[in-house]
Amino acid sequence: VTSFVASKSRVAPLKKMTLPRLELMGALIGARLGHSLLKALDLERNQLHMWTDSMITLHWIHSSAQRWKAFVANRVTEIQELTNPELWSHCTGKTNPADLPTRGQHVQSLIDSQLWWSGPKSLPAADEREQVDENYVSSEVNCELKTKHQVVVQLTHAEQVEPLFDIEKYSRLRTVLRVTAWVKRFVTNTRSSQKLKGELTADEIRAAERYWVKQTQESSFSSEILQLQLKQNVKRDSKIKDLKPFLDEEGMICVGGRLQNSDLSFREQHPWVLPSSHKYSELLVHSCHERVMHSGVRDTLIQVREQYWISRGRQFVKRIVSGCFICRKLKVKAAQQITAPLPQDRVTESAAFEVTGVDFAGPLYVKTKSQPTKAYIVLFTCAVTRAVHLELVSDQTTENFLLALKRFIARRGLCRIIYSDNAKTFKRADKDLKEMWQVIKGSELTKFFTEKGITWKFIAERAAWWGGFWERLVRSVKTCLKKVLGRASLNFEELTTVLTEVEAVLNSRPLSYVYNDVLEPQPLTPSHFLVGNRLTSLPPKNLSSQPHTPINKEELGRRWKYRQRLLNSFWKRWRTDYLMDLRSAHTSETTTPTTVKVGDVVLIGEDNTPRQTWKMGRVTEVFPGRDGLIRSCKVCSSTGTILRRPVQLLYPLEVC
């Protein structure tokens, strides 16, 4: 007979463990060793017999692993998977060969040991294993039993009392309390012989207030009220657990706090608890906000906490105050939009004054024989070359403006497009010009220039920055007149002469960068496009001493070509020196443009008037720009007037 002897050991863990657990770990090592032998010898699982000298371990292996704690359960489960639990038997410690190495043996003693090499004598002849007494359960076995938890679910039903009326239909707390007080008085009068008459008393209003506080708490904190009534602690997941709540004499939840020894009133020491999701809390905050005269969040919150404690109160009060219509009217900011691209008329080459902007400036005082009279400046400026033409008129009537326009056209040529603001004089002139062009177009003599006509374009009302290219020159004209005239008084002819000189100076202003190097070209000016050089420059060199060149057709053609090349060089410098600078001349700081759409309720801004007097309006039409962005809207005011305003003068109220 051939015998195979195999053994396997493991060092005990450093963590202190009980002896039964160590015996169980030894049984697990044996089970793993036996399972490896089954694979090596190609045997069945039922052919493997296992013995242990621990009755506790044998009891664990023969029972269900779910009964024990995690440590024992995990190892018993693995043993039952590797071996058959029914084939585990018990042996005494003296007949267990595995105990020999644990007791300390000499090598010679181990070689001579019959127990180590052949096992106990009774095992080969034993026909049945020793039966385990199931009733034998020691204290070590009981300590490894899994703790049983019993879950008790208590179902409670709190009877909900329907409120007197739907509070969602009201927007003021004062109205809610008065309606409640009148209803309660009616009920009292129907049940009592003594009838209450007259106005509502303060006690009736306070009773109505307590009714709604209790109704609000029962709808939001019903479980907390029931627990407090049963003298139990509030659940851990309750929103008001940290407030140490308790029930007052009327059965309403109050804040516990630590101010019991202060000289404050009982309600200030223990305010009523309210949720932040109820309509009554919203009406209460609105009422307190009006009571402190629409002050900020801090003042409103202090007023609320005199008698109430609202969960997440600061955030709730902040949301209510930010939605206050009166506060929004006084704090709302104007709509914003990014800077629009320059129109094509301003960045395309064209003859001087072909695209013109016109505006009035003044008044100026003209000296006369009787008393000084007012006069006004009509400013014409070219949108492309930035040239200026000034006319002095006695008033702002349409007739005088048309005369000034005729003088301007006679000197500078016919305009194709005229830009202006929405002054009544310009609107009337536009109507007269349309009638005049209808007459001119019927004449054969003026057919060659009447086919073009004049296109008059108006900017949005009150949007002075839309006409910035003429408003800036109005400022330059006024600056020159202030510094030159001072407090001097001139007659009409003298003032006309001064304006003509100012015009020459402005037309000689540089449009491009002025270099310090003498070798660099002279700066480009508007007068270069009008006469070819600066109007205020020195006269050309005297050529009377040089031989006179006869003027003929060829010489005139050569000079005309020279003038054209000179003009082309001016336009080239205009594109490189002036136009390229306009690309970054104005930067927009608006990062988030305001979206204005039809139907929005807005506040219409006015200059030099307090915000309280501004009118409200509703956007009825929007006007997208060339880039698709909305920069002006048509607004219907509260009086029914239709206005067109830029978005910078509209203050969205975001009223739903």
C-alpha positions in Angstrom: 0.0 0.0 0.0 1.3 3.4 -1.0 0.6 6.4 1.2 0.9 10.0 0.3 1.5 12.5 3.1 0.9 16.2 2.5 0.7 19.1 5.0 0.1 22.8 4.9 0.4 25.5 7.6 -0.2 29.2 8.0 1.1 31.7 10.6 -1.5 33.0 12.9 -2.6 36.6 12.2 -1.2 39.4 14.3 -4.7 40.5 15.2 -5.8 38.7 18.3 -8.4 36.0 17.4 -10.4 33.5 19.4 -9.4 29.8 19.4 -12.5 28.6 17.5 -11.8 31.1 14.7 -8.3 29.8 14.5 -9.6 26.2 14.3 -12.0 27.3 11.5 -9.1 28.8 9.6 -7.2 25.5 9.9 -10.2 23.6 8.6 -10.3 26.0 5.6 -6.6 25.3 4.9 -7.4 21.6 5.0 -10.3 22.0 2.7 -8.2 23.9 0.1 -5.5 21.2 0.4 -8.1 18.4 -0.1 -9.6 20.2 -3.1 -6.2 20.4 -4.8 -5.7 16.7 -4.3 -9.0 16.0 -5.9 -7.8 17.8 -9.0 -4.4 16.1 -9.0 -5.8 12.5 -8.5 -9.0 13.1 -10.6 -11.3 12.1 -7.8 -14.9 13.0 -7.1 -16.0 15.4 -4.4 -17.8 12.6 -2.4 -14.6 10.6 -2.2 -12.9 13.1 0.1 -13.3 12.6 3.9 -12.3 15.3 6.3 -11.7 15.2 10.1 -11.4 18.0 12.7 -10.8 17.8 16.5 -13.0 21.0 17.1 -16.6 20.4 17.9 -17.4 24.1 17.4 -15.9 24.1 13.9 -17.7 20.9 13.0 -21.0 22.5 14.2 -20.4 25.6 12.0 -19.6 23.4 8.9 -22.7 21.2 9.4 -25.0 24.3 9.8 -26.1 27.1 7.4 -23.5 29.8 6.8 -26.2 32.5 6.9 -26.6 32.1 10.6 -23.2 33.4 11.5 -21.3 36.6 11.4 -19.4 37.7 8.3 -16.0 36.2 9.4 -17.4 32.7 10.1 -20.0 32.9 7.3 -17.5 33.6 4.6 -15.1 30.8 5.6 -17.9 28.2 6.1 -19.3 29.0 2.7 -15.9 28.4 1.1 -15.5 25.1 3.0 -19.0 23.9 1.9 -18.2 24.8 -1.7 -14.8 22.9 -1.7 -15.9 19.8 0.2 -19.1 17.9 1.2 -20.2 19.0 4.7 -21.7 15.5 5.3 -18.2 13.9 5.0 -16.7 16.0 7.8 -16.2 14.0 11.1 -14.8 14.5 14.5 -11.6 13.0 16.0 -9.9 13.5 19.3 -6.9 15.7 19.7 -4.7 12.7 20.6 -5.5 11.0 17.3 -5.1 14.1 15.1 -1.8 14.0 13.2 -2.0 17.8 12.6 -1.5 18.5 16.3 2.0 17.0 16.3 3.8 19.9 14.6 1.9 22.5 16.7 3.2 20.8 20.0 6.8 21.0 19.0 8.6 17.8 17.8 12.1 16.8 17.1 12.9 15.6 13.6 13.7 12.1 14.8 10.5 11.9 16.8 8.5 13.0 13.8 10.3 10.4 11.6 9.5 7.6 14.1 5.9 8.7 14.7 3.4 6.1 13.4 0.6 8.7 13.9 2.3 11.1 11.5 2.9 8.6 8.7 -0.2 6.3 9.0 -2.7 8.3 11.0 -4.8 7.0 13.9 -5.4 3.2 13.9 -9.2 3.6 14.3 -9.8 5.7 11.2 -9.2 3.0 8.5 -11.5 0.5 10.3 -14.2 3.0 11.3 -17.4 2.4 9.4 -19.3 5.4 10.6 -18.3 8.8 11.9 -19.1 10.2 15.4 -22.4 11.9 15.5 -22.4 15.6 16.5 -24.9 16.6 19.1 -26.9 19.4 17.7 -28.1 20.5 21.1 -24.4 21.1 22.1 -23.9 24.8 21.6 -21.2 26.4 23.6 -20.8 30.1 24.4 -18.2 30.4 21.6 -20.8 29.3 19.1 -23.4 31.7 20.4 -21.1 34.7 20.1 -20.8 34.1 16.4 -24.5 34.2 15.7 -25.7 37.0 13.4 -27.6 39.8 15.2 -31.2 39.8 14.3 -32.9 43.2 13.6 -36.6 43.6 13.9 -38.1 46.5 11.9 -41.3 48.0 13.2 -43.3 50.2 10.9 -45.8 52.4 12.5 -48.5 53.8 10.2 -50.1 57.0 11.4 -52.8 59.0 9.8 -53.1 62.7 10.6 -56.5 64.1 9.7 -56.0 67.1 7.4 -58.5 70.0 7.9 -59.4 71.9 4.8 -58.7 75.6 5.0 -61.5 78.2 4.9 -60.6 79.2 1.4 -57.9 78.9 -1.2 -55.0 81.2 -0.2 -53.4 80.9 -3.6 -55.9 83.3 -5.1 -54.7 86.2 -2.9 -51.7 88.4 -3.2 -51.8 90.4 0.0 -51.6 89.1 3.6 -53.7 91.9 4.9 -56.6 90.8 2.7 -56.2 87.2 3.7 -56.3 88.0 7.4 -59.3 90.3 7.1 -61.3 87.8 5.1 -60.5 85.1 7.6 -61.5 87.3 10.5 -64.9 88.2 8.8 -65.6 84.5 8.2 -64.8 83.6 11.8 -67.0 86.4 13.0 -69.9 85.1 10.8 -69.5 81.6 12.3 -69.4 83.0 15.8 -72.5 85.1 15.3 -74.4 82.1 13.9 -73.6 80.0 17.0 -74.0 82.7 19.7 -76.8 84.9 20.8 -74.5 87.8 21.3 -73.7 89.3 17.9 -70.4 91.0 17.1 -70.7 94.2 15.1 -68.5 97.0 13.9 -65.0 96.9 12.5 -62.7 94.1 13.1 -60.7 94.1 16.3 -57.0 93.5 16.8 -57.8 90.2 18.6 -59.8 89.0 15.7 -56.9 89.7 13.3 -54.4 88.0 15.6 -56.8 85.0 15.8 -56.9 84.8 12.0 -53.1 85.0 11.9 -52.8 82.1 14.4 -55.3 80.1 12.3 -53.2 80.4 9.2 -49.9 79.7 11.0 -51.4 76.5 12.4 -52.9 75.5 9.1 -49.5 76.1 7.4 -47.6 74.0 9.9 -50.2 71.1 9.8 -49.8 71.0 6.0 -46.0 71.0 6.0 -44.9 69.5 9.4 -47.7 67.0 10.2 -45.3 64.2 11.1 -43.2 66.5 13.3 -46.3 67.7 15.1 -47.4 64.1 15.8 -44.0 63.1 17.1 -43.9 66.1 19.4 -47.4 65.3 20.7 -46.2 61.8 21.5 -43.2 63.3 23.5 -40.8 61.8 20.9 -37.7 63.4 19.3 -38.0 64.7 15.8 -36.5 62.4 13.1 -33.0 63.0 11.9 -34.0 63.7 8.4 -36.4 66.5 9.4 -35.6 70.0 8.2 -36.4 71.6 11.6 -34.5 69.1 13.8 -31.6 71.6 14.5 -34.1 74.2 15.7 -35.0 72.1 18.8 -38.7 72.5 18.2 -41.5 72.2 20.7 -45.2 72.7 20.9 -46.6 75.8 22.6 -49.9 76.0 24.4 -51.9 76.3 21.2 -50.1 73.2 19.7 -48.0 75.1 17.2 -44.3 74.4 16.6 -41.9 77.0 18.0 -38.1 77.3 17.9 -36.3 76.2 21.1 -33.2 78.3 21.1 -31.2 79.5 24.1 -32.8 82.9 24.9 -35.1 81.7 27.7 -33.4 83.9 30.2 -33.4 87.1 28.1 -35.9 90.0 28.6 -37.3 89.5 25.1 -41.0 88.6 24.7 -42.0 84.9 24.5 -42.7 85.2 20.7 -39.3 86.8 20.1 -37.6 84.0 22.1 -39.5 81.2 20.4 -40.8 82.3 17.0 -43.2 80.1 15.0 -41.7 77.8 12.5 -42.9 78.1 8.9 -41.9 76.3 5.7 -40.4 78.2 2.7 -42.6 76.4 0.2 -46.0 77.7 1.4 -48.1 80.5 0.0 -48.6 82.0 3.5 -44.9 82.4 4.0 -44.6 84.2 0.6 -47.5 86.6 1.6 -45.9 87.1 5.0 -42.5 88.1 3.5 -44.2 90.5 1.1 -46.0 92.1 4.0 -42.8 92.5 6.0 -41.0 93.9 3.0 -43.7 96.6 2.6 -43.7 97.3 6.3 -40.0 98.2 6.2 -40.6 100.4 3.2 -39.1 98.1 0.6 -35.7 97.9 2.3 -33.2 95.2 1.5 -33.0 91.6 2.4 -31.4 92.1 5.8 -34.1 94.5 7.0 -36.9 92.4 5.7 -35.4 89.2 7.3 -35.1 91.0 10.7 -38.7 92.0 10.5 -39.9 88.5 9.7 -37.9 86.9 12.5 -39.5 89.0 15.2 -42.4 86.4 15.2 -41.5 83.7 12.6 -38.7 81.5 11.7 -38.8 80.4 8.0 -36.6 77.5 6.9 -33.9 78.7 4.5 -35.1 82.2 5.4 -32.4 84.3 3.8 -32.6 82.6 0.4 -36.4 82.7 0.5 -36.5 86.4 1.5 -33.9 87.2 -1.2 -36.0 85.6 -3.9 -39.2 87.4 -2.8 -37.4 90.8 -2.6 -35.8 90.3 -6.0 -39.2 89.7 -7.4 -40.8 92.8 -5.9 -42.2 95.0 -8.7 -41.5 98.3 -7.1 -37.9 97.4 -6.2 -37.3 96.1 -9.7 -38.5 99.4 -11.2 -35.9 101.3 -9.2 -33.0 98.8 -9.6 -33.4 97.3 -13.0 -30.6 98.1 -15.5 -31.0 99.2 -19.0 -30.8 96.6 -21.9 -27.4 96.3 -23.6 -26.3 95.4 -27.0 -22.9 95.0 -28.7 -21.6 97.8 -30.9 -23.0 97.6 -34.4 -20.7 97.4 -37.5 -20.3 100.6 -39.5 -22.8 101.0 -42.3 -21.7 100.4 -45.9 -22.2 104.1 -46.7 -19.4 105.1 -44.3 -16.8 102.6 -45.4 -17.2 102.8 -49.1 -15.4 105.3 -51.3 -17.7 108.0 -52.6 -17.5 111.7 -53.6 -17.3 114.3 -50.9 -20.7 115.0 -49.3 -22.4 112.3 -51.3 -23.3 110.6 -48.0 -24.0 113.5 -45.5 -25.1 113.8 -41.9 -26.9 117.0 -40.8 -27.7 118.4 -37.4 -28.5 121.7 -35.7 -26.2 123.4 -33.1 -26.8 126.4 -31.0 -28.3 128.8 -30.2 -25.9 131.7 -30.8 -26.8 135.2 -30.0 -26.5 137.8 -32.8 -26.1 141.5 -32.1 -28.9 143.7 -33.6 -29.9 147.3 -33.2 -32.7 146.5 -30.8 -31.8 143.4 -28.8 -29.7 140.3 -29.3 -31.6 137.6 -31.3 -30.9 133.9 -31.6 -29.3 132.1 -34.5 -28.5 128.5 -35.2 -25.8 126.5 -37.0 -26.7 123.9 -39.6 -23.9 121.4 -39.8 -23.4 119.2 -42.8 -20.6 116.6 -42.6 -19.5 113.9 -45.1 -19.8 110.4 -43.6 -16.8 109.2 -45.7 -14.2 112.0 -45.9 -15.4 113.7 -42.7 -15.5 117.1 -44.3 -17.6 119.8 -42.7 -19.9 122.5 -44.1 -21.5 125.1 -41.8 -24.5 127.3 -42.5 -25.9 130.0 -40.2 -29.7 130.4 -40.1 -31.9 132.7 -38.1 -34.2 130.0 -36.8 -35.0 126.3 -37.0 -38.0 126.6 -39.3 -38.3 124.3 -42.3 -38.1 127.2 -44.7 -34.8 128.4 -43.5 -33.4 124.9 -43.3 -34.4 124.3 -47.0 -32.7 127.5 -48.0 -29.5 126.4 -46.1 -29.8 123.0 -47.8 -30.0 124.6 -51.3 -26.9 126.7 -50.5 -25.1 123.6 -49.4 -26.0 121.7 -52.6 -25.1 124.6 -54.8 -21.6 124.7 -53.3 -20.9 121.0 -52.5 -23.0 119.1 -55.0 -26.1 116.9 -54.9 -26.3 114.5 -52.0 -27.4 110.9 -52.4 -28.1 110.0 -48.8 -28.7 112.3 -45.8 -28.6 111.0 -42.2 -30.3 113.0 -39.4 -32.0 112.6 -36.1 -35.7 112.8 -35.5 -36.0 116.6 -35.2 -39.4 117.9 -36.4 -37.6 120.3 -38.7 -35.9 117.4 -40.5 -39.1 115.4 -40.7 -41.0 118.3 -42.2 -38.1 119.0 -44.6 -38.2 115.3 -45.7 -41.8 115.7 -46.6 -41.2 118.9 -48.5 -38.3 117.4 -50.3 -40.4 114.5 -51.5 -42.9 116.9 -52.9 -40.2 119.0 -54.5 -38.6 115.9 -56.1 -41.9 114.9 -57.5 -42.0 118.3 -59.3 -38.3 118.2 -60.4 -38.6 114.7 -61.8 -41.2 115.9 -64.2 -38.9 118.5 -65.8 -36.8 117.5 -68.8 -34.1 120.0 -68.1 -33.1 118.5 -64.8 -33.6 114.9 -65.7 -29.9 114.0 -65.5 -29.6 114.7 -61.7 -33.2 114.1 -60.6 -33.0 110.4 -61.3 -30.9 110.0 -58.2 -33.0 112.0 -55.7 -32.2 112.3 -52.0 -32.7 109.3 -49.6 -33.3 110.6 -46.1 -32.6 108.2 -43.3 -33.5 108.8 -39.7 -31.9 107.3 -36.7 -33.9 106.0 -33.8 -35.5 108.5 -31.4 -33.4 109.5 -28.4 -30.4 107.5 -29.8 -27.9 110.4 -30.2 -25.0 108.0 -30.2 -26.3 106.5 -33.5 -25.3 109.8 -35.1 -21.9 110.0 -33.5 -20.1 111.1 -36.7 -21.9 114.4 -36.7 -22.4 114.9 -33.0 -18.6 114.7 -32.5 -18.2 117.6 -35.0 -20.9 119.6 -33.3 -18.7 119.5 -30.2 -15.6 120.5 -32.2 -17.5 123.5 -33.6 -18.7 124.6 -30.1 -15.2 124.2 -28.7 -13.7 126.6 -31.4 -16.5 129.2 -30.9 -16.1 129.2 -27.1 -12.4 129.7 -27.3 -12.5 132.3 -30.0 -15.6 134.4 -29.2 -15.7 134.1 -25.5 -18.3 136.7 -24.4 -18.0 138.8 -27.6 -21.2 139.7 -29.4 -21.2 139.7 -33.2 -23.7 140.6 -35.9 -25.0 138.2 -38.4 -22.3 138.8 -41.1 -19.4 138.7 -38.6 -20.7 135.5 -37.2 -21.1 134.0 -40.7 -17.4 134.8 -41.4 -16.3 133.2 -38.1 -18.2 130.1 -38.9 -16.6 129.9 -42.4 -13.1 130.1 -40.8 -14.0 127.4 -38.3 -15.2 125.3 -41.2 -11.8 125.8 -42.9 -9.9 124.8 -39.7 -12.0 121.7 -39.1 -11.6 120.6 -42.8 -7.8 120.9 -42.2 -7.7 118.7 -39.2 -5.7 115.4 -39.6 -7.5 112.2 -40.1 -4.4 110.0 -39.9 -1.5 109.7 -37.5 0.8 112.7 -37.3 4.4 111.5 -37.5 7.4 113.1 -35.8 9.8 112.3 -38.7 10.0 115.0 -41.3 10.5 112.4 -44.0 7.1 110.9 -43.3 4.1 112.1 -45.5 1.9 114.9 -44.2 -1.3 113.7 -42.4 -4.4 113.2 -44.5 -7.2 115.8 -44.0 -10.7 116.3 -45.3 -9.6 119.3 -47.4 -7.4 117.0 -49.5 -10.6 115.5 -50.9 -12.0 119.0 -51.5 -9.2 121.1 -52.9 -6.2 118.8 -52.9 -4.3 120.3 -49.9 -4.9 121.8 -46.4 -7.0 125.0 -46.5 -4.9 126.6 -43.7 -1.5 125.7 -45.3 0.9 128.2 -46.8 0.3 129.3 -50.4 2.2 127.5 -53.2 5.6 128.8 -54.6 5.4 131.8 -56.9 5.9 130.6 -60.5 5.8 134.1 -62.2 9.6 134.1 -62.8 9.5 130.8 -64.6 8.7 130.5 -68.3 5.0 130.3 -68.9 3.7 127.0 -70.3 1.0 127.5 -72.9 -2.3 125.8 -71.9 -3.6 123.5 -74.5 -5.7 120.4 -74.7 -2.8 118.0 -74.1 -1.6 120.0 -71.1 -5.0 120.1 -69.6 -5.4 116.3 -70.1 -2.0 115.7 -68.5 -2.9 117.9 -65.5 -6.3 116.2 -65.1 -4.6 112.8 -65.1 -2.1 114.1 -62.5 -5.0 115.3 -60.3 -6.7 111.9 -60.7 -3.5 110.1 -59.6 -3.2 112.5 -56.7 -6.8 111.8 -55.7 -6.3 108.1 -56.0 -3.3 108.3 -53.7 -5.5 110.2 -51.2 -8.1 107.4 -51.3 -5.4 104.8 -50.9 -4.1 106.6 -47.8 -7.7 106.9 -46.6 -8.1 103.1 -46.7 -4.8 102.3 -45.1 -4.4 105.2 -42.5 -8.0 106.2 -41.7 -10.3 103.3 -42.4 -8.1 100.6 -40.8 -8.0 102.7 -37.6 -11.8 102.6 -37.4 -11.6 98.8 -37.0 -10.5 99.1 -33.4 -11.4 102.7 -32.6 -14.5 101.7 -30.5 -14.5 98.7 -28.3 -17.6 97.2 -26.7 -17.6 96.2 -23.1 -21.0 94.4 -23.3 -20.3 90.7 -22.8 -23.9 89.5 -22.4 -26.3 91.4 -24.7 -29.9 91.7 -23.5 -32.5 89.8 -25.4 -35.6 91.9 -26.1 -38.5 90.3 -27.7 -42.1 91.2 -28.6 -44.4 91.2 -25.6 -41.8 92.2 -23.0 -42.8 94.7 -20.4 -40.3 97.5 -20.1 -39.7 100.8 -18.4 -39.1 103.6 -20.9 -36.1 105.7 -19.8 -36.2 109.5 -20.0 -33.5 112.1 -19.6 -33.5 114.6 -16.8 -36.6 113.1 -15.1 -36.7 110.8 -12.0 -37.2 107.2 -12.5 -40.5 107.2 -10.6 -42.1 109.3 -13.4 -41.0 107.0 -16.2 -43.8 105.3 -18.1 -44.2 101.6 -18.6 -44.7 100.0 -22.0 -44.9 96.8 -24.0 -42.7 95.9 -26.9 -44.8 95.6 -30.0 -42.2 95.3 -32.7 -38.4 94.8 -32.9 -36.0 96.0 -35.7 -33.1 93.7 -36.3 -29.9 95.3 -37.6 -27.6 94.3 -40.4 -26.0 91.7 -38.2 -29.4 90.3 -37.1 -29.1 91.8 -33.6 -32.0 93.9 -32.2 -31.0 97.5 -31.3 -34.3 99.4 -31.5 -37.9 98.5 -30.7 -41.3 99.9 -31.2 -43.0 100.3 -27.8 -46.6 101.0 -26.9 -46.6 103.1 -23.7 -49.2 103.0 -20.9 -51.0 106.0 -22.5 -51.3 104.2 -25.9 -48.5 106.2 -27.6 -46.4 104.3 -30.1 -42.7 105.1 -29.6 -39.5 103.9 -31.2 -36.6 103.7 -28.8 -33.1 102.1 -28.7 -32.7 99.1 -26.4 -30.3 101.2 -24.2 -33.3 103.3 -23.1 -35.5 100.3 -22.3 -35.4 98.6 -18.9 -36.8 95.1 -19.0 -39.0 94.3 -16.0 -39.3 90.6 -16.7 -43.0 90.5 -15.6 -44.6 87.1 -16.2 
